[in-house]
Amino acid sequence: MPKNPPESMQHHLSHRLNARAKERWPQLTRVQVRFRAGFAYVAGELPDEAEALPLCRLRFTGVLHTWGFALYLASRDKYEDNLLPTGLPFGSPEEALDCACGLYLGDPTP
């Protein structure tokens, strides 16, 4: 089973995603990141919502600044590997958050 990144890297990723959300996605009150089997599951907390909105799943590649990307598909209730706007299936956590939020929060221009 794939391993999660070290705890210090987990905290760093969570901090980066929350900083990006604060900078670019004011609709979100916070970004939740949970780790399981080498994946970081990213969800956004919206004001007045009881449950967080699943956004994407990041695959740990062993490199802090490059993560694999899977978009959460609400219609199928699952994550599916996908391409970022760069055309690559991996990129920075911020690129992944922007892509997912652009789709789910209705602003695909980040």
Biopython code that builds the backbone (N, CA, C, O; Angstrom):
import numpy as np
from Bio.PDB.StructureBuilder import StructureBuilder

atoms = [
    (1, "MET", "N", (0.842, -1.176, 0.000)),
    (1, "MET", "CA", (0.000, 0.000, 0.000)),
    (1, "MET", "C", (0.892, 1.245, 0.000)),
    (1, "MET", "O", (1.851, 1.310, 0.769)),
    (2, "PRO", "N", (0.591, 2.232, -0.849)),
    (2, "PRO", "CA", (1.395, 3.457, -0.881)),
    (2, "PRO", "C", (1.368, 4.168, 0.470)),
    (2, "PRO", "O", (0.372, 4.138, 1.193)),
    (3, "LYS", "N", (2.471, 4.796, 0.778)),
    (3, "LYS", "CA", (2.584, 5.503, 2.054)),
    (3, "LYS", "C", (2.172, 6.959, 1.912)),
    (3, "LYS", "O", (2.303, 7.565, 0.849)),
    (4, "ASN", "N", (1.674, 7.494, 3.004)),
    (4, "ASN", "CA", (1.383, 8.918, 3.066)),
    (4, "ASN", "C", (2.694, 9.689, 3.148)),
    (4, "ASN", "O", (3.711, 9.139, 3.569)),
    (5, "PRO", "N", (2.678, 10.950, 2.752)),
    (5, "PRO", "CA", (3.880, 11.766, 2.924)),
    (5, "PRO", "C", (4.162, 11.945, 4.410)),
    (5, "PRO", "O", (3.278, 11.732, 5.240)),
    (6, "PRO", "N", (5.385, 12.334, 4.751)),
    (6, "PRO", "CA", (5.703, 12.602, 6.159)),
    (6, "PRO", "C", (4.748, 13.645, 6.735)),
    (6, "PRO", "O", (4.189, 14.468, 6.010)),
    (7, "GLU", "N", (4.576, 13.591, 8.046)),
    (7, "GLU", "CA", (3.628, 14.492, 8.707)),
    (7, "GLU", "C", (3.951, 15.966, 8.444)),
    (7, "GLU", "O", (3.038, 16.775, 8.277)),
    (8, "SER", "N", (5.214, 16.318, 8.405)),
    (8, "SER", "CA", (5.577, 17.719, 8.142)),
    (8, "SER", "C", (5.115, 18.139, 6.746)),
    (8, "SER", "O", (4.696, 19.280, 6.553)),
    (9, "MET", "N", (5.187, 17.232, 5.778)),
    (9, "MET", "CA", (4.741, 17.520, 4.418)),
    (9, "MET", "C", (3.213, 17.612, 4.369)),
    (9, "MET", "O", (2.663, 18.402, 3.601)),
    (10, "GLN", "N", (2.541, 16.821, 5.172)),
    (10, "GLN", "CA", (1.080, 16.888, 5.232)),
    (10, "GLN", "C", (0.629, 18.259, 5.733)),
    (10, "GLN", "O", (-0.290, 18.863, 5.180)),
    (11, "HIS", "N", (1.290, 18.743, 6.789)),
    (11, "HIS", "CA", (0.955, 20.067, 7.325)),
    (11, "HIS", "C", (1.268, 21.158, 6.303)),
    (11, "HIS", "O", (0.500, 22.107, 6.144)),
    (12, "HIS", "N", (2.388, 21.020, 5.619)),
    (12, "HIS", "CA", (2.777, 22.005, 4.610)),
    (12, "HIS", "C", (1.734, 22.051, 3.474)),
    (12, "HIS", "O", (1.345, 23.133, 3.034)),
    (13, "LEU", "N", (1.289, 20.889, 3.009)),
    (13, "LEU", "CA", (0.288, 20.847, 1.946)),
    (13, "LEU", "C", (-1.014, 21.496, 2.396)),
    (13, "LEU", "O", (-1.601, 22.291, 1.661)),
    (14, "SER", "N", (-1.461, 21.165, 3.585)),
    (14, "SER", "CA", (-2.691, 21.756, 4.107)),
    (14, "SER", "C", (-2.571, 23.275, 4.204)),
    (14, "SER", "O", (-3.498, 24.002, 3.848)),
    (15, "HIS", "N", (-1.424, 23.746, 4.686)),
    (15, "HIS", "CA", (-1.192, 25.189, 4.788)),
    (15, "HIS", "C", (-1.212, 25.851, 3.411)),
    (15, "HIS", "O", (-1.832, 26.901, 3.241)),
    (16, "ARG", "N", (-0.541, 25.249, 2.430)),
    (16, "ARG", "CA", (-0.500, 25.806, 1.065)),
    (16, "ARG", "C", (-1.899, 25.899, 0.464)),
    (16, "ARG", "O", (-2.253, 26.911, -0.142)),
    (17, "LEU", "N", (-2.684, 24.851, 0.631)),
    (17, "LEU", "CA", (-4.031, 24.844, 0.047)),
    (17, "LEU", "C", (-4.942, 25.860, 0.732)),
    (17, "LEU", "O", (-5.737, 26.524, 0.067)),
    (18, "ASN", "N", (-4.835, 25.984, 2.042)),
    (18, "ASN", "CA", (-5.650, 26.972, 2.746)),
    (18, "ASN", "C", (-5.223, 28.395, 2.406)),
    (18, "ASN", "O", (-6.068, 29.285, 2.312)),
    (19, "ALA", "N", (-3.924, 28.620, 2.220)),
    (19, "ALA", "CA", (-3.448, 29.943, 1.812)),
    (19, "ALA", "C", (-3.977, 30.293, 0.423)),
    (19, "ALA", "O", (-4.394, 31.426, 0.183)),
    (20, "ARG", "N", (-3.960, 29.319, -0.491)),
    (20, "ARG", "CA", (-4.467, 29.561, -1.844)),
    (20, "ARG", "C", (-5.973, 29.826, -1.821)),
    (20, "ARG", "O", (-6.463, 30.702, -2.534)),
    (21, "ALA", "N", (-6.692, 29.081, -1.016)),
    (21, "ALA", "CA", (-8.143, 29.285, -0.916)),
    (21, "ALA", "C", (-8.446, 30.687, -0.379)),
    (21, "ALA", "O", (-9.353, 31.359, -0.869)),
    (22, "LYS", "N", (-7.700, 31.114, 0.607)),
    (22, "LYS", "CA", (-7.910, 32.445, 1.174)),
    (22, "LYS", "C", (-7.624, 33.525, 0.131)),
    (22, "LYS", "O", (-8.319, 34.539, 0.068)),
    (23, "GLU", "N", (-6.596, 33.298, -0.683)),
    (23, "GLU", "CA", (-6.179, 34.255, -1.709)),
    (23, "GLU", "C", (-7.138, 34.287, -2.905)),
    (23, "GLU", "O", (-7.447, 35.359, -3.423)),
    (24, "ARG", "N", (-7.602, 33.131, -3.334)),
    (24, "ARG", "CA", (-8.335, 33.033, -4.605)),
    (24, "ARG", "C", (-9.797, 32.611, -4.492)),
    (24, "ARG", "O", (-10.591, 32.921, -5.379)),
    (25, "TRP", "N", (-10.172, 31.905, -3.409)),
    (25, "TRP", "CA", (-11.512, 31.331, -3.300)),
    (25, "TRP", "C", (-12.209, 31.784, -2.012)),
    (25, "TRP", "O", (-12.343, 31.000, -1.073)),
    (26, "PRO", "N", (-12.653, 33.050, -1.965)),
    (26, "PRO", "CA", (-13.286, 33.561, -0.739)),
    (26, "PRO", "C", (-14.608, 32.856, -0.411)),
    (26, "PRO", "O", (-15.123, 32.991, 0.699)),
    (27, "GLN", "N", (-15.155, 32.109, -1.369)),
    (27, "GLN", "CA", (-16.386, 31.359, -1.112)),
    (27, "GLN", "C", (-16.154, 30.265, -0.066)),
    (27, "GLN", "O", (-17.093, 29.829, 0.600)),
    (28, "LEU", "N", (-14.906, 29.827, 0.074)),
    (28, "LEU", "CA", (-14.564, 28.765, 1.012)),
    (28, "LEU", "C", (-14.152, 29.358, 2.348)),
    (28, "LEU", "O", (-13.409, 30.338, 2.402)),
    (29, "THR", "N", (-14.633, 28.763, 3.413)),
    (29, "THR", "CA", (-14.195, 29.193, 4.739)),
    (29, "THR", "C", (-12.910, 28.482, 5.141)),
    (29, "THR", "O", (-12.133, 28.995, 5.946)),
    (30, "ARG", "N", (-12.690, 27.284, 4.567)),
    (30, "ARG", "CA", (-11.503, 26.499, 4.890)),
    (30, "ARG", "C", (-11.399, 25.337, 3.909)),
    (30, "ARG", "O", (-12.390, 24.932, 3.301)),
    (31, "VAL", "N", (-10.203, 24.815, 3.764)),
    (31, "VAL", "CA", (-9.970, 23.612, 2.960)),
    (31, "VAL", "C", (-9.579, 22.493, 3.920)),
    (31, "VAL", "O", (-8.672, 22.643, 4.738)),
    (32, "GLN", "N", (-10.275, 21.381, 3.802)),
    (32, "GLN", "CA", (-9.943, 20.193, 4.586)),
    (32, "GLN", "C", (-9.061, 19.287, 3.742)),
    (32, "GLN", "O", (-9.315, 19.103, 2.552)),
    (33, "VAL", "N", (-8.035, 18.726, 4.346)),
    (33, "VAL", "CA", (-7.167, 17.770, 3.656)),
    (33, "VAL", "C", (-7.018, 16.561, 4.567)),
    (33, "VAL", "O", (-6.583, 16.689, 5.712)),
    (34, "ARG", "N", (-7.374, 15.400, 4.065)),
    (34, "ARG", "CA", (-7.170, 14.168, 4.835)),
    (34, "ARG", "C", (-6.337, 13.213, 3.987)),
    (34, "ARG", "O", (-6.450, 13.195, 2.762)),
    (35, "PHE", "N", (-5.520, 12.437, 4.639)),
    (35, "PHE", "CA", (-4.567, 11.568, 3.959)),
    (35, "PHE", "C", (-4.929, 10.111, 4.179)),
    (35, "PHE", "O", (-5.300, 9.692, 5.276)),
    (36, "ARG", "N", (-4.807, 9.343, 3.081)),
    (36, "ARG", "CA", (-5.057, 7.905, 3.162)),
    (36, "ARG", "C", (-4.374, 7.215, 1.997)),
    (36, "ARG", "O", (-4.601, 7.562, 0.838)),
    (37, "ALA", "N", (-3.538, 6.240, 2.309)),
    (37, "ALA", "CA", (-2.900, 5.370, 1.313)),
    (37, "ALA", "C", (-2.197, 6.139, 0.188)),
    (37, "ALA", "O", (-2.332, 5.781, -0.982)),
    (38, "GLY", "N", (-1.457, 7.179, 0.531)),
    (38, "GLY", "CA", (-0.703, 7.929, -0.464)),
    (38, "GLY", "C", (-1.487, 8.988, -1.202)),
    (38, "GLY", "O", (-0.979, 9.602, -2.140)),
    (39, "PHE", "N", (-2.729, 9.210, -0.783)),
    (39, "PHE", "CA", (-3.575, 10.226, -1.404)),
    (39, "PHE", "C", (-3.918, 11.308, -0.383)),
    (39, "PHE", "O", (-4.021, 11.045, 0.815)),
    (40, "ALA", "N", (-4.091, 12.529, -0.885)),
    (40, "ALA", "CA", (-4.610, 13.633, -0.092)),
    (40, "ALA", "C", (-5.982, 13.974, -0.662)),
    (40, "ALA", "O", (-6.095, 14.387, -1.816)),
    (41, "TYR", "N", (-7.011, 13.803, 0.140)),
    (41, "TYR", "CA", (-8.376, 14.107, -0.285)),
    (41, "TYR", "C", (-8.692, 15.532, 0.143)),
    (41, "TYR", "O", (-8.609, 15.871, 1.323)),
    (42, "VAL", "N", (-9.054, 16.362, -0.829)),
    (42, "VAL", "CA", (-9.247, 17.789, -0.606)),
    (42, "VAL", "C", (-10.732, 18.123, -0.713)),
    (42, "VAL", "O", (-11.389, 17.781, -1.696)),
    (43, "ALA", "N", (-11.249, 18.799, 0.317)),
    (43, "ALA", "CA", (-12.650, 19.224, 0.336)),
    (43, "ALA", "C", (-12.705, 20.665, 0.814)),
    (43, "ALA", "O", (-11.855, 21.107, 1.587)),
    (44, "GLY", "N", (-13.701, 21.382, 0.354)),
    (44, "GLY", "CA", (-13.861, 22.775, 0.734)),
    (44, "GLY", "C", (-15.048, 22.963, 1.647)),
    (44, "GLY", "O", (-16.121, 22.406, 1.414)),
    (45, "GLU", "N", (-14.852, 23.750, 2.688)),
    (45, "GLU", "CA", (-15.953, 24.098, 3.580)),
    (45, "GLU", "C", (-16.594, 25.384, 3.088)),
    (45, "GLU", "O", (-15.917, 26.387, 2.864)),
    (46, "LEU", "N", (-17.901, 25.340, 2.924)),
    (46, "LEU", "CA", (-18.671, 26.498, 2.503)),
    (46, "LEU", "C", (-19.461, 27.040, 3.692)),
    (46, "LEU", "O", (-19.884, 26.264, 4.549)),
    (47, "PRO", "N", (-19.667, 28.351, 3.760)),
    (47, "PRO", "CA", (-20.476, 28.895, 4.856)),
    (47, "PRO", "C", (-21.876, 28.276, 4.847)),
    (47, "PRO", "O", (-22.449, 28.025, 3.786)),
    (48, "ASP", "N", (-22.401, 28.041, 6.011)),
    (48, "ASP", "CA", (-23.776, 27.546, 6.180)),
    (48, "ASP", "C", (-24.015, 26.159, 5.603)),
    (48, "ASP", "O", (-25.168, 25.777, 5.403)),
    (49, "GLU", "N", (-22.964, 25.391, 5.328)),
    (49, "GLU", "CA", (-23.112, 24.018, 4.835)),
    (49, "GLU", "C", (-22.648, 23.059, 5.923)),
    (49, "GLU", "O", (-21.608, 23.272, 6.546)),
    (50, "ALA", "N", (-23.414, 22.017, 6.145)),
    (50, "ALA", "CA", (-23.066, 21.045, 7.184)),
    (50, "ALA", "C", (-21.897, 20.163, 6.765)),
    (50, "ALA", "O", (-21.060, 19.808, 7.594)),
    (51, "GLU", "N", (-21.834, 19.812, 5.499)),
    (51, "GLU", "CA", (-20.784, 18.929, 5.010)),
    (51, "GLU", "C", (-19.866, 19.662, 4.048)),
    (51, "GLU", "O", (-20.280, 20.568, 3.325)),
    (52, "ALA", "N", (-18.605, 19.241, 4.062)),
    (52, "ALA", "CA", (-17.623, 19.823, 3.144)),
    (52, "ALA", "C", (-17.874, 19.308, 1.728)),
    (52, "ALA", "O", (-18.370, 18.197, 1.543)),
    (53, "LEU", "N", (-17.531, 20.112, 0.745)),
    (53, "LEU", "CA", (-17.685, 19.786, -0.670)),
    (53, "LEU", "C", (-16.427, 19.073, -1.160)),
    (53, "LEU", "O", (-15.362, 19.689, -1.209)),
    (54, "PRO", "N", (-16.519, 17.782, -1.528)),
    (54, "PRO", "CA", (-15.338, 17.106, -2.081)),
    (54, "PRO", "C", (-14.903, 17.802, -3.370)),
    (54, "PRO", "O", (-15.738, 18.125, -4.214)),
    (55, "LEU", "N", (-13.604, 18.030, -3.523)),
    (55, "LEU", "CA", (-13.095, 18.743, -4.691)),
    (55, "LEU", "C", (-12.177, 17.874, -5.551)),
    (55, "LEU", "O", (-12.412, 17.699, -6.746)),
    (56, "CYS", "N", (-11.144, 17.340, -4.935)),
    (56, "CYS", "CA", (-10.181, 16.563, -5.709)),
    (56, "CYS", "C", (-9.372, 15.647, -4.806)),
    (56, "CYS", "O", (-9.434, 15.715, -3.578)),
    (57, "ARG", "N", (-8.615, 14.795, -5.466)),
    (57, "ARG", "CA", (-7.704, 13.894, -4.763)),
    (57, "ARG", "C", (-6.317, 14.103, -5.362)),
    (57, "ARG", "O", (-6.151, 14.107, -6.582)),
    (58, "LEU", "N", (-5.336, 14.273, -4.501)),
    (58, "LEU", "CA", (-3.959, 14.451, -4.938)),
    (58, "LEU", "C", (-3.177, 13.176, -4.623)),
    (58, "LEU", "O", (-3.287, 12.619, -3.531)),
    (59, "ARG", "N", (-2.394, 12.729, -5.589)),
    (59, "ARG", "CA", (-1.573, 11.531, -5.401)),
    (59, "ARG", "C", (-0.156, 11.964, -5.053)),
    (59, "ARG", "O", (0.462, 12.747, -5.775)),
    (60, "PHE", "N", (0.347, 11.451, -3.949)),
    (60, "PHE", "CA", (1.698, 11.781, -3.511)),
    (60, "PHE", "C", (2.708, 11.156, -4.468)),
    (60, "PHE", "O", (2.702, 9.944, -4.681)),
    (61, "THR", "N", (3.575, 11.989, -5.045)),
    (61, "THR", "CA", (4.582, 11.508, -5.994)),
    (61, "THR", "C", (5.967, 11.407, -5.367)),
    (61, "THR", "O", (6.918, 10.954, -6.005)),
    (62, "GLY", "N", (6.069, 11.832, -4.118)),
    (62, "GLY", "CA", (7.369, 11.855, -3.473)),
    (62, "GLY", "C", (8.025, 13.219, -3.549)),
    (62, "GLY", "O", (9.071, 13.445, -2.940)),
    (63, "VAL", "N", (7.414, 14.128, -4.293)),
    (63, "VAL", "CA", (7.945, 15.488, -4.463)),
    (63, "VAL", "C", (6.912, 16.468, -3.902)),
    (63, "VAL", "O", (5.730, 16.391, -4.237)),
    (64, "LEU", "N", (7.356, 17.375, -3.061)),
    (64, "LEU", "CA", (6.461, 18.307, -2.382)),
    (64, "LEU", "C", (5.631, 19.167, -3.328)),
    (64, "LEU", "O", (4.473, 19.465, -3.034)),
    (65, "HIS", "N", (6.199, 19.566, -4.447)),
    (65, "HIS", "CA", (5.531, 20.539, -5.324)),
    (65, "HIS", "C", (4.809, 19.911, -6.518)),
    (65, "HIS", "O", (4.220, 20.628, -7.327)),
    (66, "THR", "N", (4.849, 18.586, -6.638)),
    (66, "THR", "CA", (4.199, 17.924, -7.778)),
    (66, "THR", "C", (3.337, 16.775, -7.273)),
    (66, "THR", "O", (3.829, 15.838, -6.644)),
    (67, "TRP", "N", (2.053, 16.864, -7.558)),
    (67, "TRP", "CA", (1.084, 15.861, -7.111)),
    (67, "TRP", "C", (0.231, 15.424, -8.301)),
    (67, "TRP", "O", (-0.093, 16.233, -9.170)),
    (68, "GLY", "N", (-0.127, 14.154, -8.334)),
    (68, "GLY", "CA", (-1.072, 13.662, -9.332)),
    (68, "GLY", "C", (-2.454, 14.219, -9.031)),
    (68, "GLY", "O", (-2.746, 14.558, -7.884)),
    (69, "PHE", "N", (-3.306, 14.317, -10.039)),
    (69, "PHE", "CA", (-4.592, 14.995, -9.905)),
    (69, "PHE", "C", (-5.740, 14.089, -10.322)),
    (69, "PHE", "O", (-5.719, 13.484, -11.394)),
    (70, "ALA", "N", (-6.739, 14.007, -9.457)),
    (70, "ALA", "CA", (-8.005, 13.340, -9.779)),
    (70, "ALA", "C", (-9.116, 14.264, -9.328)),
    (70, "ALA", "O", (-9.102, 14.748, -8.196)),
    (71, "LEU", "N", (-10.061, 14.507, -10.186)),
    (71, "LEU", "CA", (-11.194, 15.381, -9.901)),
    (71, "LEU", "C", (-12.314, 14.568, -9.275)),
    (71, "LEU", "O", (-12.558, 13.430, -9.678)),
    (72, "TYR", "N", (-12.992, 15.138, -8.301)),
    (72, "TYR", "CA", (-14.159, 14.480, -7.733)),
    (72, "TYR", "C", (-15.324, 14.681, -8.698)),
    (72, "TYR", "O", (-15.620, 15.807, -9.097)),
    (73, "LEU", "N", (-15.973, 13.598, -9.064)),
    (73, "LEU", "CA", (-17.144, 13.665, -9.949)),
    (73, "LEU", "C", (-18.397, 13.432, -9.121)),
    (73, "LEU", "O", (-18.699, 12.300, -8.743)),
    (74, "ALA", "N", (-19.117, 14.495, -8.842)),
    (74, "ALA", "CA", (-20.321, 14.391, -8.021)),
    (74, "ALA", "C", (-21.360, 13.473, -8.666)),
    (74, "ALA", "O", (-22.082, 12.761, -7.968)),
    (75, "SER", "N", (-21.431, 13.492, -9.986)),
    (75, "SER", "CA", (-22.418, 12.671, -10.689)),
    (75, "SER", "C", (-22.174, 11.179, -10.497)),
    (75, "SER", "O", (-23.101, 10.376, -10.601)),
    (76, "ARG", "N", (-20.928, 10.810, -10.218)),
    (76, "ARG", "CA", (-20.583, 9.397, -10.021)),
    (76, "ARG", "C", (-20.173, 9.092, -8.585)),
    (76, "ARG", "O", (-19.972, 7.933, -8.221)),
    (77, "ASP", "N", (-20.050, 10.144, -7.767)),
    (77, "ASP", "CA", (-19.628, 10.025, -6.384)),
    (77, "ASP", "C", (-18.298, 9.286, -6.270)),
    (77, "ASP", "O", (-18.132, 8.391, -5.441)),
    (78, "LYS", "N", (-17.350, 9.686, -7.131)),
    (78, "LYS", "CA", (-16.019, 9.081, -7.078)),
    (78, "LYS", "C", (-14.988, 10.033, -7.667)),
    (78, "LYS", "O", (-15.333, 11.037, -8.291)),
    (79, "TYR", "N", (-13.727, 9.704, -7.460)),
    (79, "TYR", "CA", (-12.611, 10.477, -7.995)),
    (79, "TYR", "C", (-12.137, 9.810, -9.278)),
    (79, "TYR", "O", (-12.080, 8.584, -9.377)),
    (80, "GLU", "N", (-11.799, 10.645, -10.261)),
    (80, "GLU", "CA", (-11.313, 10.113, -11.531)),
    (80, "GLU", "C", (-10.074, 10.890, -11.942)),
    (80, "GLU", "O", (-10.076, 12.121, -11.956)),
    (81, "ASP", "N", (-9.004, 10.153, -12.280)),
    (81, "ASP", "CA", (-7.787, 10.818, -12.747)),
    (81, "ASP", "C", (-8.142, 11.751, -13.889)),
    (81, "ASP", "O", (-8.954, 11.420, -14.752)),
    (82, "ASN", "N", (-7.525, 12.916, -13.880)),
    (82, "ASN", "CA", (-7.889, 13.939, -14.843)),
    (82, "ASN", "C", (-6.669, 14.768, -15.187)),
    (82, "ASN", "O", (-5.610, 14.622, -14.577)),
    (83, "LEU", "N", (-6.826, 15.636, -16.164)),
    (83, "LEU", "CA", (-5.764, 16.553, -16.574)),
    (83, "LEU", "C", (-6.033, 17.934, -16.005)),
    (83, "LEU", "O", (-7.180, 18.369, -15.900)),
    (84, "LEU", "N", (-4.971, 18.604, -15.644)),
    (84, "LEU", "CA", (-5.064, 20.000, -15.239)),
    (84, "LEU", "C", (-5.124, 20.875, -16.493)),
    (84, "LEU", "O", (-4.850, 20.380, -17.586)),
    (85, "PRO", "N", (-5.467, 22.137, -16.371)),
    (85, "PRO", "CA", (-5.490, 23.022, -17.547)),
    (85, "PRO", "C", (-4.163, 23.074, -18.312)),
    (85, "PRO", "O", (-4.145, 23.458, -19.482)),
    (86, "THR", "N", (-3.064, 22.698, -17.674)),
    (86, "THR", "CA", (-1.767, 22.652, -18.351)),
    (86, "THR", "C", (-1.688, 21.493, -19.340)),
    (86, "THR", "O", (-0.781, 21.440, -20.171)),
    (87, "GLY", "N", (-2.649, 20.557, -19.248)),
    (87, "GLY", "CA", (-2.635, 19.368, -20.095)),
    (87, "GLY", "C", (-1.917, 18.200, -19.460)),
    (87, "GLY", "O", (-1.823, 17.130, -20.062)),
    (88, "LEU", "N", (-1.410, 18.383, -18.259)),
    (88, "LEU", "CA", (-0.672, 17.335, -17.555)),
    (88, "LEU", "C", (-1.543, 16.703, -16.463)),
    (88, "LEU", "O", (-2.425, 17.366, -15.917)),
    (89, "PRO", "N", (-1.303, 15.432, -16.142)),
    (89, "PRO", "CA", (-2.068, 14.777, -15.081)),
    (89, "PRO", "C", (-1.491, 15.041, -13.684)),
    (89, "PRO", "O", (-1.936, 14.440, -12.707)),
    (90, "PHE", "N", (-0.519, 15.926, -13.591)),
    (90, "PHE", "CA", (0.101, 16.266, -12.315)),
    (90, "PHE", "C", (0.503, 17.726, -12.348)),
    (90, "PHE", "O", (0.661, 18.322, -13.413)),
    (91, "GLY", "N", (0.665, 18.292, -11.159)),
    (91, "GLY", "CA", (1.059, 19.691, -11.062)),
    (91, "GLY", "C", (1.109, 20.116, -9.612)),
    (91, "GLY", "O", (1.176, 19.279, -8.712)),
    (92, "SER", "N", (1.077, 21.411, -9.390)),
    (92, "SER", "CA", (1.146, 21.924, -8.025)),
    (92, "SER", "C", (-0.206, 21.735, -7.333)),
    (92, "SER", "O", (-1.236, 21.643, -8.002)),
    (93, "PRO", "N", (-0.209, 21.678, -6.017)),
    (93, "PRO", "CA", (-1.473, 21.588, -5.291)),
    (93, "PRO", "C", (-2.392, 22.777, -5.576)),
    (93, "PRO", "O", (-3.613, 22.633, -5.638)),
    (94, "GLU", "N", (-1.787, 23.947, -5.747)),
    (94, "GLU", "CA", (-2.587, 25.135, -6.039)),
    (94, "GLU", "C", (-3.288, 25.024, -7.387)),
    (94, "GLU", "O", (-4.448, 25.415, -7.517)),
    (95, "GLU", "N", (-2.590, 24.490, -8.397)),
    (95, "GLU", "CA", (-3.218, 24.282, -9.712)),
    (95, "GLU", "C", (-4.399, 23.331, -9.594)),
    (95, "GLU", "O", (-5.444, 23.548, -10.208)),
    (96, "ALA", "N", (-4.231, 22.286, -8.811)),
    (96, "ALA", "CA", (-5.309, 21.312, -8.625)),
    (96, "ALA", "C", (-6.500, 21.955, -7.923)),
    (96, "ALA", "O", (-7.644, 21.755, -8.331)),
    (97, "LEU", "N", (-6.238, 22.722, -6.873)),
    (97, "LEU", "CA", (-7.324, 23.394, -6.158)),
    (97, "LEU", "C", (-8.041, 24.374, -7.069)),
    (97, "LEU", "O", (-9.271, 24.417, -7.079)),
    (98, "ASP", "N", (-7.299, 25.158, -7.831)),
    (98, "ASP", "CA", (-7.910, 26.126, -8.744)),
    (98, "ASP", "C", (-8.778, 25.429, -9.786)),
    (98, "ASP", "O", (-9.870, 25.902, -10.101)),
    (99, "CYS", "N", (-8.306, 24.324, -10.314)),
    (99, "CYS", "CA", (-9.067, 23.590, -11.327)),
    (99, "CYS", "C", (-10.380, 23.079, -10.738)),
    (99, "CYS", "O", (-11.447, 23.285, -11.317)),
    (100, "ALA", "N", (-10.298, 22.416, -9.594)),
    (100, "ALA", "CA", (-11.498, 21.848, -8.970)),
    (100, "ALA", "C", (-12.462, 22.948, -8.525)),
    (100, "ALA", "O", (-13.666, 22.841, -8.757)),
    (101, "CYS", "N", (-11.955, 23.988, -7.897)),
    (101, "CYS", "CA", (-12.827, 25.080, -7.449)),
    (101, "CYS", "C", (-13.432, 25.814, -8.632)),
    (101, "CYS", "O", (-14.588, 26.234, -8.582)),
    (102, "GLY", "N", (-12.660, 25.968, -9.690)),
    (102, "GLY", "CA", (-13.193, 26.621, -10.883)),
    (102, "GLY", "C", (-14.419, 25.908, -11.398)),
    (102, "GLY", "O", (-15.375, 26.545, -11.841)),
    (103, "LEU", "N", (-14.399, 24.600, -11.343)),
    (103, "LEU", "CA", (-15.541, 23.808, -11.811)),
    (103, "LEU", "C", (-16.691, 23.830, -10.813)),
    (103, "LEU", "O", (-17.841, 24.048, -11.194)),
    (104, "TYR", "N", (-16.387, 23.606, -9.541)),
    (104, "TYR", "CA", (-17.449, 23.480, -8.544)),
    (104, "TYR", "C", (-17.964, 24.794, -8.000)),
    (104, "TYR", "O", (-19.086, 24.853, -7.497)),
    (105, "LEU", "N", (-17.173, 25.847, -8.087)),
    (105, "LEU", "CA", (-17.622, 27.142, -7.585)),
    (105, "LEU", "C", (-17.980, 28.101, -8.717)),
    (105, "LEU", "O", (-18.275, 29.273, -8.480)),
    (106, "GLY", "N", (-17.951, 27.591, -9.951)),
    (106, "GLY", "CA", (-18.465, 28.362, -11.083)),
    (106, "GLY", "C", (-17.569, 29.462, -11.606)),
    (106, "GLY", "O", (-18.065, 30.454, -12.139)),
    (107, "ASP", "N", (-16.263, 29.315, -11.470)),
    (107, "ASP", "CA", (-15.357, 30.323, -12.004)),
    (107, "ASP", "C", (-14.163, 29.618, -12.643)),
    (107, "ASP", "O", (-13.131, 29.463, -11.991)),
    (108, "PRO", "N", (-14.273, 29.195, -13.880)),
    (108, "PRO", "CA", (-13.202, 28.433, -14.527)),
    (108, "PRO", "C", (-12.049, 29.262, -15.077)),
    (108, "PRO", "O", (-11.302, 28.775, -15.925)),
    (109, "THR", "N", (-11.881, 30.503, -14.617)),
    (109, "THR", "CA", (-10.850, 31.373, -15.195)),
    (109, "THR", "C", (-9.578, 31.539, -14.384)),
    (109, "THR", "O", (-8.780, 32.403, -14.746)),
    (110, "PRO", "N", (-9.309, 30.778, -13.299)),
    (110, "PRO", "CA", (-8.132, 31.088, -12.480)),
    (110, "PRO", "C", (-6.827, 30.944, -13.229)),
    (110, "PRO", "O", (-5.760, 31.174, -12.661)),
]
sb = StructureBuilder()
sb.init_structure("model")
sb.init_model(0)
sb.init_chain("A")
sb.init_seg("    ")
for serial, (resi, resn, name, xyz) in enumerate(atoms, 1):
    if name == "N":
        sb.init_residue(resn, " ", resi, " ")
    sb.init_atom(name, np.array(xyz, "f"), 0.0, 1.0, " ", f" {name:<3s}", serial, name[0])
structure = sb.get_structure()
